[in-house]
């Protein structure tokens, strides 16, 4: 052989011919597949995206300073109706004997007051007027008080109940004369600044032309508050502040309602509420959701849940499909017919209606979110394995007639070992491609179910139930940070799984050029 047909190994100066097999670098099947895969730039891009998604979901959730169900709060100024002030300018009557002091007598009383008369006649009955002040008059009939006419009113401080005539009459007379106290049923009541106090110096009622009533029946307006309120109205202020006995300071807004002829009092207080739909900030990079939770943290944990559900469902589908497809394809005949009919039955089962019915049943049973998520994975896995079974069966039908299977039979290897040791490994390349591309479909299915309220429930997060917030049109149009990031992550993850699956399919293709 000539020198030009030989070469010298640099290590030991041994000469090899050009057609010597030792000159050819032999790659293992796995290395060959990897080499083909990494030649595909699009598939490598998909792999990088998947690695980033896994790091974001699993590592990000660990390093995040917040928990997935941690709620944040803020203080908001809440304005609510608190009280109303009505200044009475009309004469009102408190009646002791309605059989004598009738409506006609009341009308003539007003005319007598306007004409500054001390007596009047109504229905052949003679009445006398006794003026106590410009706003208060006593009406007598046969020497007995039958009514009180006054622009002032007596309002209970404890309830909306009306007082009896004797108490009202004594209070109005004492107020009109400027007395500091009056007697009623053996008890002494004092009057100061229009407030009536009982014998224990507790606020009992108010008397005057200004009627101050709280909006809520269980709210008691203190004397200090009423004085502050009347001073603000007299000064025509639009607001005032008042500190109650517990040291809580609040601001009160005043406005005059001409249609009701009264002053409306609104209370403005700082209230702690959920920090809902906050804008992105240094504390919350993607803002907060409707529950006041950090959106970035929810996205991290949501990706973890979506990926885990996808892998578990695909793993369950593969296990069931390999068992059914392997046994059916190896034995053939009646076994194949029976098992394929079972597969056909599962093909005909409508998975979506079953999940909807199951979701309604779980809602009625108030099932825990963790058990609900487990049930979702089982249902998706059980209804999704027939496709894998058909794939495995078809591959094994073509492999079982090859020489290596004849050799395993001749060697006396058991049937389970022939199926799962020699046949199934030859189907793994196709299974890997199917599983990879099926992951994207499973994640989309889970997201769809969670979006419809049938999948993962609070407090667990998934990209699907995060996007569920777009059911609110206002959120859809104003808070893009709530749903767009989750949609982008879902799109990238599913797209990456499909790209990687397509790349693996090309890498496992033996007809592809090196």
C-alpha positions as CSV (number, residue, x, y, z in Angstrom):
1,X,0.0,0.0,0.0
2,X,1.4,3.4,-0.9
3,X,2.3,6.1,1.7
4,X,-0.5,8.4,0.6
5,X,-3.1,5.8,1.5
6,X,-1.8,5.6,5.0
7,X,-1.9,8.0,7.9
8,X,0.0,8.1,11.2
9,X,-1.6,8.4,14.5
10,X,0.0,11.2,16.5
11,X,-0.2,9.3,19.8
12,X,1.7,6.1,19.0
13,X,2.9,6.6,15.4
14,X,0.6,3.7,14.4
15,X,-0.4,3.8,10.8
16,X,-4.1,3.4,9.8
17,X,-5.5,3.0,6.3
18,X,-8.2,5.5,5.2
19,X,-10.9,2.8,5.2
20,X,-10.0,1.6,8.6
21,X,-13.1,1.6,10.9
22,X,-11.0,2.8,13.7
23,X,-10.8,6.2,11.9
24,X,-14.6,6.6,12.1
25,X,-15.9,8.2,15.3
26,X,-19.0,6.2,16.2
27,X,-21.8,8.1,18.1
28,X,-24.3,6.4,20.4
29,X,-28.0,6.7,19.4
30,X,-28.6,9.1,22.2
31,X,-25.7,11.3,21.2
32,X,-26.9,11.2,17.6
33,X,-30.3,12.3,18.6
34,X,-28.9,15.1,20.8
35,X,-26.6,16.3,18.0
36,X,-29.6,16.5,15.6
37,X,-31.7,18.3,18.2
38,X,-29.1,20.9,19.0
39,X,-28.6,21.6,15.3
40,X,-32.2,22.8,15.2
41,X,-32.0,26.4,16.3
42,X,-35.7,26.8,16.7
43,X,-35.9,23.7,19.0
44,X,-33.0,25.0,21.1
45,X,-34.8,28.3,21.4
46,X,-37.9,26.4,22.6
47,X,-35.7,24.5,25.1
48,X,-34.3,27.8,26.4
49,X,-37.8,29.2,26.9
50,X,-38.8,26.1,28.8
51,X,-35.8,26.3,31.1
52,X,-36.6,30.0,31.7
53,X,-40.3,29.1,32.5
54,X,-39.2,26.3,34.9
55,X,-36.7,28.7,36.6
56,X,-39.3,31.4,36.9
57,X,-42.0,29.1,38.3
58,X,-40.0,26.9,40.7
59,X,-37.0,29.0,41.6
60,X,-38.9,32.3,41.5
61,X,-41.5,31.1,43.9
62,X,-38.7,30.2,46.4
63,X,-36.8,33.5,46.2
64,X,-40.0,35.6,46.1
65,X,-40.5,37.6,49.4
66,X,-44.2,37.0,49.3
67,X,-46.5,34.0,49.5
68,X,-49.0,33.1,46.8
69,X,-51.9,33.8,49.1
70,X,-50.4,36.8,51.0
71,X,-52.8,39.7,51.0
72,X,-51.8,43.4,51.1
73,X,-53.8,46.3,52.4
74,X,-54.0,50.0,52.0
75,X,-55.8,52.9,53.8
76,X,-58.6,54.6,51.9
77,X,-60.7,57.6,52.8
78,X,-64.2,56.3,53.0
79,X,-67.1,58.7,52.9
80,X,-70.5,57.5,54.2
81,X,-73.8,59.1,55.3
82,X,-73.6,59.8,59.0
83,X,-76.3,62.2,60.1
84,X,-78.9,64.8,59.1
85,X,-79.8,68.2,60.5
86,X,-83.2,69.6,59.9
87,X,-84.1,73.1,61.0
88,X,-87.8,73.2,61.7
89,X,-89.6,76.5,60.8
90,X,-93.2,75.2,61.1
91,X,-95.3,74.9,64.2
92,X,-95.8,71.3,65.3
93,X,-98.3,70.1,67.8
94,X,-98.0,67.7,70.7
95,X,-101.6,66.6,71.6
96,X,-102.9,65.5,75.0
97,X,-106.6,65.1,74.1
98,X,-107.3,64.5,70.4
99,X,-111.1,64.2,70.9
100,X,-111.2,67.9,71.8
101,X,-108.1,69.4,70.1
102,X,-109.0,68.3,66.6
103,X,-107.4,69.1,63.3
104,X,-109.7,72.1,62.9
105,X,-108.7,73.4,66.3
106,X,-105.0,73.0,65.4
107,X,-105.6,75.1,62.2
108,X,-107.3,77.8,64.2
109,X,-104.5,77.7,66.7
110,X,-102.0,78.7,64.0
111,X,-104.3,81.5,62.9
112,X,-104.6,82.8,66.5
113,X,-100.8,82.7,66.9
114,X,-100.3,84.6,63.6
115,X,-102.9,87.2,64.8
116,X,-101.3,87.4,68.2
117,X,-104.6,86.3,69.9
118,X,-104.9,84.8,73.4
119,X,-108.0,82.8,72.7
120,X,-110.1,81.3,69.9
121,X,-113.2,79.2,69.3
122,X,-113.4,75.9,67.3
123,X,-116.5,73.8,66.9
124,X,-118.3,75.6,69.8
125,X,-115.3,74.9,72.0
126,X,-113.3,77.8,73.5
127,X,-109.6,77.5,73.8
128,X,-107.0,79.7,75.4
129,X,-103.4,80.3,74.3
130,X,-100.6,80.8,76.8
131,X,-97.4,82.1,75.2
132,X,-94.2,80.6,76.7
133,X,-91.8,82.1,74.0
134,X,-91.9,83.2,70.4
135,X,-91.8,79.5,69.4
136,X,-93.8,77.7,72.1
137,X,-97.5,78.0,73.2
138,X,-99.7,76.1,75.5
139,X,-103.4,75.4,74.5
140,X,-106.0,75.2,77.3
141,X,-109.5,73.9,77.3
142,X,-111.6,74.2,80.4
143,X,-108.5,74.9,82.4
144,X,-106.7,71.8,81.2
145,X,-103.7,71.6,78.8
146,X,-104.8,69.8,75.7
147,X,-101.8,70.5,73.5
148,X,-98.5,72.3,72.9
149,X,-97.7,74.3,69.8
150,X,-94.0,74.8,69.2
151,X,-91.3,75.1,66.5
152,X,-89.0,73.2,68.9
153,X,-89.1,69.4,69.1
154,X,-88.0,66.9,71.6
155,X,-85.9,64.1,70.1
156,X,-84.7,61.0,71.9
157,X,-80.9,60.5,72.0
158,X,-81.3,56.7,72.5
159,X,-83.9,55.7,70.0
160,X,-86.5,56.9,67.6
161,X,-89.3,56.4,70.1
162,X,-91.5,59.4,70.9
163,X,-92.0,60.6,74.4
164,X,-95.4,60.9,76.1
165,X,-97.2,64.2,76.2
166,X,-96.2,65.1,79.8
167,X,-92.5,64.7,79.2
168,X,-92.6,66.6,75.9
169,X,-94.7,69.4,77.4
170,X,-92.4,69.9,80.4
171,X,-89.3,69.8,78.3
172,X,-90.7,72.4,75.8
173,X,-91.9,74.7,78.5
174,X,-88.5,74.5,80.3
175,X,-86.6,75.2,77.1
176,X,-88.9,78.1,76.2
177,X,-88.5,79.7,79.6
178,X,-84.8,79.0,79.7
179,X,-85.0,76.8,82.8
180,X,-82.1,74.6,83.6
181,X,-84.2,71.7,84.8
182,X,-87.7,70.2,85.0
183,X,-89.5,67.5,86.9
184,X,-91.1,64.4,85.4
185,X,-92.5,61.4,87.2
186,X,-90.5,62.3,90.3
187,X,-87.2,62.6,88.4
188,X,-85.2,65.7,87.7
189,X,-84.0,66.4,84.2
190,X,-81.5,69.1,83.4
191,X,-81.2,71.1,80.2
192,X,-77.9,72.5,78.9
193,X,-77.2,73.8,75.4
194,X,-80.3,72.1,74.1
195,X,-79.4,68.7,75.5
196,X,-81.6,67.0,78.2
197,X,-79.8,64.9,80.8
198,X,-81.3,62.4,83.2
199,X,-80.7,62.2,86.9
200,X,-77.5,60.2,86.3
201,X,-76.1,63.0,84.0
202,X,-76.5,60.8,80.9
203,X,-77.7,62.3,77.6
204,X,-81.3,61.5,77.3
205,X,-82.8,63.7,74.6
206,X,-82.4,67.0,72.8
207,X,-84.8,70.0,72.4
208,X,-84.7,72.8,69.9
209,X,-85.5,73.8,66.4
210,X,-82.6,71.8,65.0
211,X,-83.3,68.1,64.6
212,X,-80.1,66.1,64.5
213,X,-80.6,62.4,63.7
214,X,-78.1,59.7,62.9
215,X,-78.5,57.7,59.7
216,X,-78.0,54.4,61.5
217,X,-80.2,53.6,64.5
218,X,-77.4,52.1,66.5
219,X,-75.3,55.3,66.3
220,X,-75.5,57.7,69.3
221,X,-74.5,61.2,68.7
222,X,-72.7,62.8,71.6
223,X,-73.3,66.2,73.0
224,X,-69.8,67.4,71.9
225,X,-70.4,66.2,68.3
226,X,-73.8,68.0,68.1
227,X,-72.3,71.2,69.5
228,X,-69.4,71.0,67.0
229,X,-71.9,70.3,64.2
230,X,-74.2,73.2,65.0
231,X,-71.2,75.5,65.3
232,X,-70.0,74.4,61.8
233,X,-73.5,75.0,60.3
234,X,-73.7,78.4,61.9
235,X,-70.3,79.3,60.4
236,X,-71.4,77.8,57.1
237,X,-68.3,75.6,57.1
238,X,-68.1,72.8,54.5
239,X,-66.4,70.4,56.9
240,X,-65.2,70.0,60.5
241,X,-63.2,67.4,62.5
242,X,-64.2,65.8,65.7
243,X,-62.4,63.4,68.0
244,X,-64.6,60.9,69.9
245,X,-64.2,59.6,73.4
246,X,-62.0,56.7,72.1
247,X,-59.6,59.2,70.6
248,X,-60.6,58.4,67.0
249,X,-60.4,61.6,64.9
250,X,-62.6,61.8,61.8
251,X,-63.5,64.4,59.3
252,X,-67.2,65.3,58.6
253,X,-68.4,66.9,55.4
254,X,-71.4,69.3,55.4
255,X,-73.7,69.9,52.4
256,X,-77.1,71.5,52.3
257,X,-79.9,69.7,50.4
258,X,-82.4,72.3,49.3
259,X,-84.9,69.6,48.2
260,X,-85.1,68.3,51.7
261,X,-84.3,71.6,53.4
262,X,-81.7,69.9,55.6
263,X,-78.0,69.6,56.1
264,X,-76.4,66.2,55.2
265,X,-73.5,65.1,57.3
266,X,-71.0,62.6,55.8
267,X,-68.2,61.0,57.7
268,X,-64.8,60.6,56.1
269,X,-62.6,58.0,57.8
270,X,-59.5,56.1,56.9
271,X,-60.5,52.5,56.3
272,X,-58.1,49.6,55.9
273,X,-59.1,47.7,52.7
274,X,-57.5,45.2,50.3
275,X,-54.9,46.8,48.1
276,X,-56.8,45.7,45.0
277,X,-55.7,46.4,41.4
278,X,-52.8,48.5,42.4
279,X,-50.5,49.8,39.6
280,X,-47.0,48.3,39.1
281,X,-44.5,49.7,41.6
282,X,-41.2,49.0,43.3
283,X,-43.0,46.9,45.9
284,X,-45.2,45.1,43.4
285,X,-43.6,44.9,40.0
286,X,-46.8,43.8,38.3
287,X,-49.3,45.3,40.8
288,X,-51.9,43.4,42.7
289,X,-55.0,41.4,41.8
290,X,-58.6,41.7,43.0
291,X,-57.7,40.1,46.3
292,X,-54.8,42.4,47.0
293,X,-52.2,39.7,46.2
294,X,-48.8,40.3,44.5
295,X,-49.3,39.5,40.8
296,X,-45.7,38.5,40.1
297,X,-45.7,36.0,42.9
298,X,-49.1,34.6,41.8
299,X,-47.6,34.2,38.3
300,X,-44.7,32.2,39.7
301,X,-46.9,29.9,41.7
302,X,-49.4,29.7,38.9
303,X,-46.7,28.5,36.5
304,X,-45.7,25.9,39.0
305,X,-49.2,24.6,39.3
306,X,-49.8,24.6,35.5
307,X,-46.6,22.7,34.8
308,X,-47.1,20.2,37.6
309,X,-50.6,19.4,36.4
310,X,-49.4,19.1,32.8
311,X,-46.6,16.7,33.7
312,X,-48.7,14.5,36.1
313,X,-51.6,14.3,33.5
314,X,-49.2,13.4,30.7
315,X,-47.4,10.9,32.9
316,X,-50.7,9.2,33.9
317,X,-51.8,9.1,30.2
318,X,-48.5,7.5,29.2
319,X,-48.6,4.9,31.9
320,X,-52.2,3.8,31.1
321,X,-51.5,4.0,27.3
322,X,-48.3,2.0,27.5
323,X,-49.9,-0.8,29.5
324,X,-53.0,-1.1,27.3
325,X,-51.2,-0.5,24.0
326,X,-48.3,-2.8,24.9
327,X,-50.5,-5.8,25.9
328,X,-52.9,-5.3,23.0
329,X,-50.2,-5.0,20.4
330,X,-48.1,-7.9,21.6
331,X,-50.9,-10.5,22.0
332,X,-53.1,-9.4,19.1
333,X,-56.1,-11.5,18.2
334,X,-59.0,-11.5,20.7
335,X,-57.0,-9.7,23.3
336,X,-56.3,-6.9,20.9
337,X,-60.0,-6.7,19.8
338,X,-61.3,-6.5,23.4
339,X,-58.7,-4.0,24.6
340,X,-59.2,-1.8,21.5
341,X,-63.0,-1.8,22.1
342,X,-62.3,-0.5,25.6
343,X,-60.1,2.2,24.1
344,X,-62.9,3.1,21.7
345,X,-65.3,3.4,24.6
346,X,-63.0,5.9,26.3
347,X,-62.6,7.7,23.0
348,X,-66.4,8.2,23.0
349,X,-66.6,9.5,26.6
350,X,-67.2,13.3,26.4
351,X,-64.5,14.6,28.8
352,X,-65.7,18.3,28.9
353,X,-69.3,17.5,30.1
354,X,-67.9,15.1,32.6
355,X,-65.6,17.8,34.0
356,X,-68.4,20.3,34.1
357,X,-70.7,17.9,36.0
358,X,-67.8,17.0,38.3
359,X,-67.0,20.6,38.9
360,X,-70.6,21.4,39.9
361,X,-70.6,18.4,42.2
362,X,-67.3,19.5,43.8
363,X,-68.8,23.0,44.3
364,X,-71.9,21.6,46.0
365,X,-69.7,19.5,48.3
366,X,-67.3,22.4,49.1
367,X,-64.3,20.3,48.2
368,X,-60.9,21.5,49.3
369,X,-58.9,23.2,46.5
370,X,-56.1,20.6,46.9
371,X,-58.4,17.7,46.5
372,X,-60.2,19.5,43.6
373,X,-56.9,19.9,41.8
374,X,-56.0,16.2,42.3
375,X,-59.5,15.2,41.0
376,X,-58.9,17.4,37.9
377,X,-55.6,15.7,37.2
378,X,-57.1,12.2,37.5
379,X,-60.0,13.1,35.2
380,X,-57.8,14.6,32.5
381,X,-55.4,11.6,32.7
382,X,-58.1,9.0,32.6
383,X,-59.8,10.6,29.6
384,X,-56.6,11.3,27.7
385,X,-54.8,8.0,27.5
386,X,-56.5,6.3,24.5
387,X,-54.4,8.2,21.9
388,X,-51.2,7.0,23.6
389,X,-52.5,3.4,23.7
390,X,-53.2,3.4,19.9
391,X,-49.7,4.8,19.2
392,X,-48.0,2.2,21.3
393,X,-50.1,-0.6,19.8
394,X,-49.3,0.4,16.3
395,X,-45.6,0.5,17.0
396,X,-45.5,-2.8,18.8
397,X,-47.5,-4.5,16.0
398,X,-44.7,-3.7,13.6
399,X,-41.9,-4.5,16.1
400,X,-43.0,-7.9,17.4
401,X,-42.4,-9.6,14.1
402,X,-38.7,-8.5,13.9
403,X,-35.8,-10.8,14.5
404,X,-34.8,-9.6,17.9
405,X,-38.3,-10.5,19.2
406,X,-37.9,-14.0,17.7
407,X,-34.6,-14.2,19.6
408,X,-36.2,-13.2,22.9
409,X,-38.8,-15.9,22.4
410,X,-36.1,-18.5,21.6
411,X,-34.2,-17.5,24.8
412,X,-37.3,-18.2,26.9
413,X,-37.7,-14.6,28.2
414,X,-41.0,-14.1,30.0
415,X,-43.8,-12.2,28.2
416,X,-43.8,-9.1,30.6
417,X,-40.1,-8.8,30.1
418,X,-40.4,-9.1,26.3
419,X,-43.0,-6.3,26.3
420,X,-41.5,-3.9,28.8
421,X,-37.8,-4.6,28.4
422,X,-37.5,-5.1,24.6
423,X,-40.6,-3.7,22.9
424,X,-41.5,-0.6,24.9
425,X,-37.9,0.9,24.8
426,X,-38.2,0.9,21.0
427,X,-41.4,3.0,21.3
428,X,-39.9,5.5,23.7
429,X,-38.7,8.0,21.0
430,X,-42.3,8.3,19.7
431,X,-43.6,8.5,23.2
432,X,-41.2,11.3,24.1
433,X,-42.4,13.3,21.1
434,X,-46.1,12.7,21.9
435,X,-45.6,13.5,25.6
436,X,-43.8,16.7,24.9
437,X,-46.4,18.0,22.4
438,X,-49.2,16.7,24.7
439,X,-47.9,18.8,27.6
440,X,-48.8,22.0,25.8
441,X,-52.3,20.7,25.1
442,X,-52.8,19.7,28.7
443,X,-51.7,23.1,30.0
444,X,-54.1,24.8,27.6
445,X,-56.9,22.5,28.8
446,X,-56.2,23.2,32.4
447,X,-56.1,27.0,31.7
448,X,-59.4,26.8,29.9
449,X,-61.1,24.9,32.7
450,X,-59.6,27.3,35.3
451,X,-60.8,30.2,33.3
452,X,-64.3,28.8,33.3
453,X,-64.1,28.2,37.1
454,X,-64.0,24.4,36.7
455,X,-60.3,23.9,37.4
456,X,-57.8,25.1,40.0
457,X,-59.5,27.2,42.7
458,X,-58.4,29.9,45.2
459,X,-56.0,30.0,47.1
460,X,-54.0,28.1,44.5
461,X,-52.9,30.0,41.5
462,X,-52.7,28.9,37.9
463,X,-52.3,30.9,34.8
464,X,-55.8,29.9,33.8
465,X,-57.6,31.2,36.9
466,X,-55.4,34.4,36.9
467,X,-56.7,35.2,33.4
468,X,-60.2,34.5,34.7
469,X,-60.2,38.2,35.9
470,X,-60.8,39.3,32.3
471,X,-64.5,38.2,32.8
472,X,-64.7,41.8,34.2
473,X,-64.8,44.2,31.2
474,X,-63.4,47.0,33.4
475,X,-60.4,44.9,34.4
476,X,-59.9,43.8,30.7
477,X,-59.8,47.4,29.5
478,X,-58.0,49.1,32.4
479,X,-55.7,46.6,34.2
480,X,-53.6,45.0,31.5
481,X,-51.0,44.0,34.2
482,X,-53.6,41.5,35.6
483,X,-54.0,39.2,32.5
484,X,-51.6,40.1,29.8
485,X,-48.4,38.7,31.6
486,X,-50.2,35.4,32.4
487,X,-51.4,35.1,28.8
488,X,-47.9,35.8,27.5
489,X,-46.4,33.1,29.8
490,X,-49.0,30.6,28.8
491,X,-48.4,31.3,25.1
492,X,-44.6,31.0,25.4
493,X,-44.8,27.8,27.4
494,X,-47.2,26.0,25.1
495,X,-45.4,27.3,22.0
496,X,-42.0,26.1,23.5
497,X,-43.4,22.6,24.3
498,X,-44.7,22.3,20.7
499,X,-41.4,23.6,19.2
500,X,-39.3,21.2,21.4
501,X,-41.7,18.3,20.5
502,X,-41.3,19.1,16.8
503,X,-37.5,19.3,17.2
504,X,-37.4,15.9,18.9
505,X,-39.6,14.4,16.2
506,X,-37.1,15.5,13.6
507,X,-34.1,14.3,15.8
508,X,-35.6,10.8,16.2
509,X,-36.3,10.5,12.4
510,X,-33.7,8.0,11.2
511,X,-34.1,9.3,7.6
512,X,-32.9,12.8,8.5
513,X,-29.4,13.7,7.2
514,X,-26.6,14.0,9.6
